[in-house]
Amino acid sequence: MAAKIKKGDKVVVLAGRDKGKSGEVLQVLPKDGRAVVRGVNLVKRHTKQSAQSEGGIISKEATIDLSNIAVADPKDGKATRVGFKVLDDGRKVRFAKRSGDLIDG
């Protein structure tokens, strides 16, 4: 199956404590069916000091299930489903089913 959500997509959270928030996908873990979204599902981690980083309590993004996020429509930013179509030049592209706009240029 082709990936409906990719790194760099703007997505909207559909469920959970961050419902309604939107952000950019930083990483997709297709094997686990999860993704990391900037500013969403923040957790506190107690870290030990190392040569590279300061110690203390840091906030970082935890993964969120792919079923709980949807791609944001390029036109109005609301959640939309994703469809695929093949253009005349042979490229397979994703489009927003809500507005019909192309997601990947």
Secondary structure, DSSP 8 states (H G I E B T S, - for coil): ---SS-TT-EEEE-SSTTTT-EEEEEEEETTTTEEEETTSSEEEEEE---SSS--EEEEEE-EEEGGGEEEE-TTT--EE-EEEEE-TTS-EEEEETTT--BS--
